[in-house]
Amino acid sequence: MTDTAVPGEFALCLTHDVDRVYKTYQSPYYAVLERDPSHLRSLVTGERPYWQFEELMALEDELDVRSSWYVLDEQSLLRDRSPREWLRPESWKLYAGRYDPTDPELADVFRALERGGWEVGLHGSYESADDRERLRAEKRTLEGILEGSVVGGRQHYLNLAGRRSWEHHRAIGLEYDASYGSSTNYGFDGRYDVLRPFDDSFVVFPLTLMERALLPSAPSLEWAWRECRRLLEEAHDHDAVMTVLWHPRYMNENEFPGYRTLYERLIREARAMGAWIGPCRECHELLEARREASSQR
């Protein structure tokens, strides 16, 4: 399970955005782009290459860690968007090929995660960043699946409407957000503390590293690992909370070689360096306990 030392020294928060669980239009897209017909196999065999729940849970179980999983309740392109948007590439990217979190098989997975000690949080849909009632409804839907409450999450595509998004988060009962960051750059950028935009218990966990910001452009897997090791050392030297994002579908080593290996190596190295490792929810609880204890001195 998660390490018991209180963060505030050196911590690694593990997070996963559940964006896609089925490989749909991506199959023909990548078959053409990469001139590789093997991408079409899942369309006829029933394979689910993006369904990596059990594999990732087993890996984290083996490593004796837990993480945060952020569940998306996005609009459907054909059902919820106007026909004039159906031919726009941006609309396909945002709204096509999504999933229904209330689907019985998926709901069972999310409950299994919760029962197993993982955090299941909210992955606010793209337009919910500045739509409090949409965000509230998505939180209510997710809590209708789970046994406990949802206390934090991350906006889809890291989409934030500035401070207003955090005001919405706090207003609907969220205690933290993990959206502040980049999908193209990584690192601390000189900022080593969590943010408290309202100077209270609401916390923002800056995103240190998204796998897509590092691996696709890395000249080699070993080079990517050296960058991960550098970030861990920087976090260690500055007593920082380092937050990483690995999308579950990238655990498929056949389609995304190296991603799983790097994630596992990152966790093992962080533990060897003495880091607290776990989900954002637990890190937030420990940070709050530390803050309250400090205020009573």
TIRODREN-294195 format. One record per atom (N, C-alpha, C, O): residue in one letter; x, y, z. Coordinates in steps of 0.1 Angstrom, whole numbers, plus 5000, padded with zeros to 4 digits. Layout:
BEGIN
aXYZ;...
This chain:
BEGIN
m500849885000;m500050005000;m500950125000;m502150114999;t500350245001;t501150375001;t502050385013;t501750335023;d503150455011;d504150475022;d503450565032;d502650645029;t503950545045;t503250615056;t503850745060;t503250815068;a505050775055;a505650905059;a504851025054;a504251015044;v504751125062;v503951245059;v504651325048;v505751365049;p503951355036;p504551435026;p504751575031;p504151615041;g505651645024;g506051775028;g507551775029;g508251875030;e508051655027;e509551635025;e509751605010;e510251695003;f509451485006;f509651444992;f508551344989;f508551244995;a507751384979;a506551294976;a506351274961;a506751364953;l505851164958;l505551134944;l504051094943;l503650984948;c503251174937;c501851144935;c501651084921;c502051134911;l500950964921;l500750894909;l499250914904;l498350904912;t499050954892;t497750984887;t497550924873;t498550904865;h496250894870;h495950834857;h494650904852;h493650894859;d494650964840;d493451014834;d492850904825;d493450864816;v491550864829;v490950764821;v490150834809;v488950864810;d490950864799;d490350934787;d489650844778;d488450864774;r490250734774;r489750634764;r489950494769;r491050464774;v488850414769;v489050274773;v488850184761;v489050064762;y488350234749;y488150154737;y488950224726;y489050344725;k489550144718;k490250184706;k489250184694;k488850084689;t488750304690;t487650314680;t488250374667;t488850294660;y487950494665;y488450554652;y489950564651;y490550584640;q490650544663;q492150544662;q492650424654;q493750434649;s491950314653;s492450204646;s492650234631;s493850214627;p491750284623;p492050314609;p492950434608;p493750444599;y492850524618;y493750644617;y495250604618;y496050644610;y495550524628;y496950484629;y497450384619;y498550374616;a496450304614;a496750204603;a497250284591;a498250234584;v496650394588;v497050474577;v498250554580;v499250564572;l498250624591;l499450704595;l500750624596;l501750674591;e500650514602;e501950434604;e502050324593;e503050244593;r501150314584;r501150214573;r501350074580;r502149994576;d500550054590;d500549934598;d499149874600;d498449924608;p498749774592;p497449724593;p497149654606;p495949614609;s498149624614;s497849554627;s496949634636;s496349584645;h496949764634;h496049854642;h494549814640;h493749854648;l494249754629;l492849724626;l492449594632;l491249554632;r493349514638;r493049384643;r491949394654;r491049304654;s492049494663;s491049494674;s489649514669;s488649484676;l489449574656;l488149594651;l487449464648;l486149454647;v488149354645;v487549234641;v487749124652;v487049024651;t488749134661;t488949034670;t488249054684;t488148964692;g487849174686;g487249214699;g488249244710;g487949264721;e489549254706;e490549284715;e490349434720;e489749514713;r490749464732;r490649594738;r491949644742;r492349644754;p492749694733;p494149734736;p494249854746;p495249874753;y493149934747;y493250044756;y492650014769;y492750094779;w492049894771;w491549854784;w492649794792;w492949674791;q493249874801;q494449844808;q494249844823;q495149854831;f492949844827;f492649854842;f493349744850;f494149774859;e493049614846;e493649504854;e495149504854;e495749474864;e495749534842;e497149524841;e497849634850;e498849604857;l497249754850;l497849864858;l497649844873;l498549864881;m496449794876;m496149754890;m497149654895;m497649654906;a497349544887;a498249444891;a499749494893;a500449454902;l500149584884;l501449634885;l501649714898;l502549704905;e500649804901;e500749884913;e500649794925;e501149824936;d499849694924;d499749604935;d501049534938;d501549524950;e501749494928;e503049434929;e504049534935;e504949494943;l503949654931;l504849764936;l504449814950;l505149894956;d503249764955;d502749804968;d502449954968;d502850024978;v501850014958;v501450154958;v500050164953;v499450074948;r499450284955;r498150314950;r498250454943;r499250524945;s497250484935;s497250604927;s495850664926;s494950614931;s495850774919;s494550844916;s494150814902;s494950824893;w492850774900;w492250754887;w491150854884;w490250854892;y491250934874;y490251044871;y489350994860;y489850974849;v488050994863;v487050934854;v486351044847;v485951144852;l486251024833;l485651134824;l484251094821;l483850984818;d483351204821;d481951184817;d481751294806;d481151394808;e482351264794;e482451364783;e481151354774;e480551244774;q480851454768;q479751454758;q480051364746;q481151344743;s478951314740;s479151234728;s478951324716;s478151404715;l479851294706;l479851374694;l478551374687;l477951474683;l478051244684;l476851234676;l475551254684;l474551304679;r475551234697;r474351244705;r474251394711;r473051444712;d475351454715;d475251574722;d475651704715;d475351814719;r476451684704;r476951794696;r476151814683;r475551724678;s476051944678;s475251964667;s475951904654;s477151894654;p475151874644;p475651814632;p476751894625;p477651844618;r476652024626;r477752114620;r479152084626;r480152124619;e479152024637;e480451994643;e481051864639;e482151834642;w480251774633;w480651634631;w481851624621;w482551524622;l482051724613;l483151724603;l484351794608;l485351804601;r484351854620;r485451924625;r486451834632;r486051754641;p487651824628;p488651734635;p488751764650;p488851664657;e488651884654;e488651914668;e487551854676;e487751804687;s486351844670;s485251784676;s485451634678;s485051574688;w486051564668;w486351424669;w487351404680;w487251304688;k488351484681;k489351474692;k488651484706;k489051414715;l487751584707;l487151604720;l486051514724;l485951464735;y485251474714;y483951404718;y483751264712;y482851204716;a484551224703;a484351094696;a485050984704;a486151004710;g484550864704;g485150754710;g485250754725;g486150684731;r484450824732;r484450834746;r483650714752;r483250624745;y483450714765;y482750604772;y481750654782;y481750774785;d480850574786;d479850604796;d480250544809;d480350424811;p480650634819;p481150574832;p480150494839;p480450424848;t478850504836;t477850424842;t477550294836;t476850214841;d478350264825;d478250134819;d478550024830;d479550044837;p477749924831;p477949824842;p479349774844;p479849764855;e479949734832;e481349684833;e482349784839;e483149754847;l482249904834;l483050014838;l482750054853;l483750074861;a481550054856;a481150094870;a481749994880;a482150024891;d481749864876;d482349754884;d483849784886;d484349754897;v484449824875;v485949844876;v486249964886;v487149954894;f485450074885;f485650184893;f485350154908;f486150204917;r484350074910;r484150024924;r485249934929;r485649944941;a485749854920;a486849764924;a488149844928;a488849814937;l488349954920;l489450044923;l489250104937;l490150104945;e488050154939;e487750224952;e487950124964;e488550154974;r487450004962;r487549904973;r488949854975;r489349814986;g489749864965;g491149824966;g492149924971;g493349904972;g491550044975;g492450144980;g492950254971;g493650344975;w492550244958;w492850354949;w491850464950;w490750444955;e492350584946;e491350694946;e490750704932;e491350694922;v489450724932;v488650744920;v488150884921;v487350924929;g488750974912;g488351114912;g487751154899;g487451074890;l487451284898;l486751344887;l487651394876;l488551474879;h487451354863;h488151414852;h487151504845;h486451454836;g487051624849;g486051714844;g486051734829;g487151754823;s484851724823;s484751724808;s485351864803;s485451954811;y485551874790;y486251984785;y485552114788;y486152214792;e484252124786;e483452244788;e483152274802;e482652374806;s483352174811;s483052194825;s484052284833;s483752324844;a485152324826;a486152404832;a485552534837;a485952594847;d484552584830;d483852714834;d482352694834;d481552784831;d481852574837;d480452544838;d480252464851;d480352344852;r479952544862;r479852484875;r478752374876;r478952274882;e477652394869;e476552304870;e476852174863;e476452064867;r477552184851;r477952064844;r478951984853;r478851864854;l479852054859;l480851984867;l480151924879;l480551814883;r479251994885;r478551934897;r477751804893;r477751714900;a477151814881;a476451694876;a477351574873;a477051464876;e478551604868;e479451494865;e479951434878;e480151314880;k480251524888;k480651474902;k479551384908;k479751284913;r478251424906;r477151354912;r477051214905;r476751114911;t477251214892;t477151084884;t478250984889;t477950874892;l479451034891;l480550954896;l480250904910;l480450784913;e479750994919;e479450954932;e478350854933;e478250774943;g477450854923;g476350754922;g476850614919;g476150514922;i478050604914;i478650474911;i479450424923;i479450304926;l480150514930;l481050484941;l480350474954;l479150514955;e481050414964;e480450414977;e480850534985;e480050574994;g481950594982;g482350714990;g482250844981;g481650844971;s482850954987;s482651084980;s483951104971;s484951044973;v483751194962;v484751244953;v485351374958;v484551464960;v486651384960;v487151504967;v488151574958;v488651684962;g488451524946;g489451594938;g489451544924;g488751444921;g490251604915;g490351554901;g491251644893;g492051724898;r491051624880;r491851704870;r490951734858;r490151644854;q490951854852;q490151884841;q490751814828;q491951804827;h489851774820;h490251704807;h491051804798;h490751924797;y492151754793;y493151834785;y493751944793;y494252044788;l493751934807;l494252034816;l493552164813;l494252274815;n492352164809;n491652284805;n491152364817;n490352314825;l491652484820;l491352564831;l490852694826;l491352754817;a489852754833;a489352884831;a489952974841;a489253054848;g491252964843;g491953044853;g491453004867;g491052894870;r491453104876;r491053084890;r489553044891;r489152984901;r488753084881;r487353054881;r487152904882;r486152854889;s487952824876;s487752674876;s487952624891;s487152544895;w488952684898;w489152644911;w488052684921;w487652624930;e487452804917;e486252844925;e485152754923;e484352724932;h484952704910;h483852604908;h484152474916;h483252414922;h485452434915;h485852304922;h485452314937;h484852224943;r485852424943;r485652434957;r484152444960;r483752394970;a483452514952;a481952534954;a481252404954;a480152394960;i481652304946;i480952174945;i481452074954;i481051954954;g482452114963;g482852024973;g484151954970;g484551864978;l484851994960;l486251934958;l487251994967;l487152114970;e488251924971;e489251974980;e490551994973;e491452064979;y490751944961;y491951974954;y491751964939;y490751904935;d492752014932;d492752004917;d494151974913;d495052014919;a494251894902;a495551854897;a495751894882;a496351814874;s495052004878;s495052034863;s496152134859;s496452144847;y496752194869;y497752304865;y499052244860;y499852184868;g499252254847;g500452194841;g500452204826;g499652274820;s501252114820;s501352124805;s501451984800;s501951884806;s500951964787;s500951834780;s502151834771;s502451734765;t502951944770;t504051954760;t505351974767;t506451954762;n505352034779;n506552054787;n506451984800;n505351954805;y507551964807;y507651904820;y508651964828;y509552034823;g508551944841;g509452004851;g508852084861;g507552104861;f509552134871;f509052214882;f508952364879;f508152434885;d509752414869;d509752554866;d509952644878;d509352754879;g510752604887;g511052684899;g510052684910;g510152754920;r508952604908;r507852594918;r507852454924;r507652354917;y508152454937;y508252324944;y507152294954;y507152194961;d506252394956;d505252374966;d503852354959;d503652394948;v502952284966;v501552284961;v501052424962;v501552514970;l499952454955;l499352594955;l498152594964;l497452494965;r497952704970;r496752734978;r496052864973;r496352964979;p495352854962;p494852984956;p493953064965;p493753184963;f493253004975;f492353074984;f492953084998;f492253125007;d494253045000;d494853045013;d494152975023;d494053015035;d493552855019;d492852775028;d493152625025;d494252595021;s492252535028;s492652395027;s492552345012;s492952235010;f491952425003;f491952384989;f493352384983;f493952494984;v493752274977;v495152264972;v495152234957;v494252164952;v496052294950;v496352264936;v497652194935;v498752244940;f497652074930;f498851994927;f499352024913;f498751974904;p500452094911;p500952124898;p501451984892;p502051904899;l501151974879;l501651854872;l503051864868;l503451954860;t503951774873;t505351784870;t505651714856;t506451764848;l505051594854;l505351524842;l504151444837;l503651364844;m503851464824;m502951384817;m503751304807;m504651354801;e503451174806;e504251084798;e504351134784;e505451114777;r503351194778;r503351234764;r504251354762;r504651374751;a504551424772;a505451544771;a506951494770;a507751574766;l507151374774;l508551324774;l508851214764;l509851234756;l508051114764;l508450994756;l508451004741;l509350964734;p507351064735;p507351064720;p508551134714;p508951094703;s509051234720;s510151304714;s511551264720;s512551314716;a511551164729;a512851124735;a513651044725;a513150964718;p514951074724;p515851004715;p516050864718;p516350774709;s515750824731;s515950684735;s515150664748;s514950764755;l514850544752;l514250514765;l515150554776;l514750604787;e516450524774;e517450554785;e517550704787;e517750754798;w517450784776;w517550924778;w516250974785;w516351064794;a515150914782;a513850954790;a514050914804;a513550994813;w514650804807;w514850764821;w515750864828;w515450904840;r516850914822;r517651004828;r516951134832;r517251204842;e515951174823;e515151294826;e514251264838;e514151354847;c513751144839;c512851114851;c513751114863;c513351164874;r514951054863;r515851054874;r516251194878;r516351224890;r516451284869;r516751424872;r515651494879;r515851564889;l514451464875;l513251524881;l513151474896;l512851554905;l513351344897;l513251284911;l514351354920;l514051384932;e515551364915;e516551434923;e516251574926;e516451624937;e515651644917;e515251784919;e514151794930;e514151874939;a513151694929;a512151694939;a512751654953;a512351724963;h513651564953;h514251524966;h515051644972;h514951664984;d515751714964;d516651824969;d515851944974;d516252024982;h514551954969;h513752074972;h512552034981;h511652114983;d512551904986;d511451864994;d510051884987;d509151944993;a510051854974;a508851884966;a507851764965;a508251654966;v506651804961;v505651704957;v505751694942;v505451794935;m506151584937;m506251564923;m504951484918;m504751374923;t504251534909;t502951474904;t503151424890;t503551504881;v502951294887;v503051244874;v501751184869;v500951144876;l501651194856;l500451144849;l500851044838;l501551074829;w500250914840;w500450814830;w499050774826;w498250714834;h498650794813;h497350744809;h497250594808;h498250534803;p496250534813;p496250384813;p496550314800;p497150214800;r496050364789;r496250294776;r497750284772;r498050194765;y498550374778;y499950364775;y500650244782;y501850224780;m499950174790;m500450054796;m500549934786;m501149834790;n499949954775;n499949844764;n501349854758;n501549934749;e502249764761;e503649764756;e503649734742;e504649774735;n502649664736;n502749634722;n502549764713;n503249774703;e501749854718;e501449974710;e502350084715;e502650174707;f502650084728;f503450194733;f504650144741;f504650154753;p505650094734;p506750034741;p507550134749;p507850244745;g507950094761;g508750174770;g507950244780;g508550284791;y506650274778;y505850354787;y505750284801;y505950344811;r505350164801;r505150084813;r506450064820;r506550084832;t507550034813;t508850024819;t509250144826;t509750134837;l509150264820;l509550384826;l508750414839;l509250464849;y507450394838;y506550414850;y506950324862;y507150374873;e507250204859;e507650114870;e509050154875;e509250154888;r509950194867;r511250234871;r511150354879;r511950374889;l510350444875;l510150574883;l509650544897;l510250604906;i508750454899;i508250424912;i509350354921;i509550394932;r510050264915;r511050194922;r512150284926;r512650274938;e512550374918;e513650464921;e513150564932;e513950594941;a511950614931;a511450704941;a511450644954;a511750704964;r511050514955;r511050454968;r512450434973;r512650454985;a513350404965;a514750384969;a515350514974;a516250514982;m514750624969;m515250764974;m514550814986;m514850914991;g513550734991;g512850765003;g511650855001;g511150915011;a511050854990;a509850934987;a508650864993;a508450744994;w507650954998;w506350915000;w505650894986;w505850974978;i504950784984;i504350754971;i502850724973;i502550644982;g501950784965;g500550754967;g499650844959;g500150924950;p498350834961;p497350914953;p497251054959;p497651084970;c496751144951;c496651284955;c495751304967;c495951384976;r494651224967;r493751244979;r494451214992;r494251295002;e495251114993;e495951075005;e497051185008;e497251215020;c497651224998;c498651334999;c498051455005;c498551525014;h496851495000;h496151615005;h495851595019;h495951695027;e495351475023;e494951455037;e496151475046;e496051535057;l497351415042;l498551425050;l499051565051;l499551615061;l498951645040;l499351785040;l498551865049;l499051955056;e497251835049;e496351905058;e496551875073;e496551965081;a496851755076;a497151715089;a498451785094;a498551835105;r499451795085;r500651865088;r500452015090;r500952075099;r499552075081;r499252215082;r498552245095;r498852345102;e497552165099;e496852185111;e497752175123;e497652255133;a498652075123;a499552055134;a500452175136;a500752215147;s500852225124;s501752345125;s501052465130;s501652545137;s499752485127;s499052605131;s498752605146;s498452705152;q498852485152;q498552465167;q499752485175;q499652475188;r500952495169;r502152515177;r502252655183;r503252675190;
